[in-house]
Amino acid sequence: MKRLLRHIAFCLALLLPAGVLAADADPVLASMEMQQEIQITLNGTSLRVIGAAGATLEIYNVTGVRVFCSRIDSADRSFNLNLTRGCYIVRIGKFVRKISIV
């Protein structure tokens, strides 16, 4: 069991950039905390993004075509989406959610 854990740690060290695996930092936990900080709300065709300053907002339709892309320049930003009715995928870094415009 210990051998398997050492092997997994070695493989992670090879795959991740230097400094990511600090003794007191858990990359999975850090990623989950970042995702929990981002909040999105949809009111009609207005999409509000909170907690994602500096990230890129991408919206894809159900066939995987990117239909909207914008840089988020503040901690609380709203976007007026000119999209037709339907389901879309919102992606901000590793944060991914489905939205429905009715």
Backbone torsions as a table, in degrees:
resi	resn	phi	psi	omega
1	MET	NA	-45.0	179.4
2	LYS	-62.8	-36.7	179.8
3	ARG	-63.8	-41.3	178.4
4	LEU	-63.7	-43.5	178.9
5	LEU	-63.8	-40.9	177.1
6	ARG	-63.8	-38.0	179.3
7	HIS	-65.1	-43.1	178.5
8	ILE	-63.5	-44.7	178.9
9	ALA	-62.1	-39.4	178.6
10	PHE	-63.6	-44.8	179.9
11	CYS	-63.8	-40.7	177.8
12	LEU	-63.8	-39.6	179.7
13	ALA	-63.6	-33.2	178.5
14	LEU	-73.1	-36.4	-174.8
15	LEU	-81.7	-32.7	-175.3
16	LEU	-90.9	148.9	177.4
17	PRO	-61.4	157.1	-179.1
18	ALA	-59.6	140.0	176.9
19	GLY	89.8	-9.6	-178.0
20	VAL	-74.2	-35.6	-178.0
21	LEU	-95.1	63.1	175.2
22	ALA	-71.7	158.3	-175.9
23	ALA	-60.4	-34.9	-176.6
24	ASP	-102.7	5.4	-177.4
25	ALA	-115.0	131.2	176.3
26	ASP	-107.8	114.7	-175.5
27	PRO	-61.9	-34.2	179.3
28	VAL	-68.1	-43.8	178.4
29	LEU	-63.7	-42.7	179.6
30	ALA	-62.3	-40.3	178.4
31	SER	-65.4	-41.2	179.0
32	MET	-65.7	-39.0	179.0
33	GLU	-64.5	-40.6	179.6
34	MET	-64.1	-40.5	-179.8
35	GLN	-66.9	-34.1	-179.3
36	GLN	-72.1	-25.2	-179.7
37	GLU	-73.6	-29.9	-178.2
38	ILE	-78.6	131.4	177.1
39	GLN	-128.1	137.2	174.2
40	ILE	-126.9	142.9	174.3
41	THR	-135.4	143.9	-179.9
42	LEU	-119.7	124.6	177.5
43	ASN	-126.1	99.7	-174.4
44	GLY	69.4	-112.4	176.5
45	THR	-113.0	12.6	178.8
46	SER	-99.6	119.7	-179.9
47	LEU	-104.6	123.2	179.3
48	ARG	-106.9	128.9	-179.5
49	VAL	-118.6	126.3	-180.0
50	ILE	-121.1	132.9	173.5
51	GLY	83.7	29.2	-178.5
52	ALA	-134.0	33.1	-178.2
53	ALA	-58.6	134.4	178.4
54	GLY	88.6	-9.4	-179.4
55	ALA	-89.7	173.3	177.7
56	THR	-110.5	128.9	176.8
57	LEU	-92.6	126.2	175.9
58	GLU	-126.5	138.0	177.5
59	ILE	-124.3	130.6	-178.9
60	TYR	-119.2	146.1	173.2
61	ASN	-82.5	179.7	-173.7
62	VAL	-70.1	-15.3	176.8
63	THR	-90.4	-1.0	176.6
64	GLY	93.2	8.2	179.4
65	VAL	-86.7	128.8	177.7
66	ARG	-72.4	122.7	-177.1
67	VAL	-109.8	-10.9	179.9
68	PHE	-156.3	140.0	177.7
69	CYS	-149.7	132.5	179.4
70	SER	-157.4	148.3	175.6
71	ARG	-82.3	136.3	178.8
72	ILE	-93.1	112.0	-171.8
73	ASP	-99.0	-0.2	178.1
74	SER	-146.9	167.4	-176.9
75	ALA	-70.0	-24.1	179.5
76	ASP	-132.9	105.7	-173.9
77	ARG	-133.0	139.7	176.1
78	SER	-114.5	144.6	179.4
79	PHE	-126.6	132.7	174.7
80	ASN	-92.5	111.3	-175.5
81	LEU	-92.1	126.8	176.0
82	ASN	-100.4	65.0	-178.1
83	LEU	-114.4	150.3	177.6
84	THR	-74.8	166.8	179.0
85	ARG	-59.0	143.2	177.0
86	GLY	148.9	-173.5	179.9
87	CYS	-100.0	140.6	-178.9
88	TYR	-138.1	157.7	176.8
89	ILE	-108.6	124.9	177.8
90	VAL	-100.8	129.8	179.4
91	ARG	-129.2	126.5	174.5
92	ILE	-129.7	97.4	-173.7
93	GLY	63.4	-120.9	178.1
94	LYS	-92.9	-5.3	178.7
95	PHE	-79.1	122.7	-177.9
96	VAL	-133.8	132.1	176.9
97	ARG	-142.1	156.4	175.3
98	LYS	-99.2	137.2	173.9
99	ILE	-126.0	155.4	177.1
100	SER	-126.2	123.7	176.4
101	ILE	-99.9	121.0	-177.2
102	VAL	-110.9	NA	NA
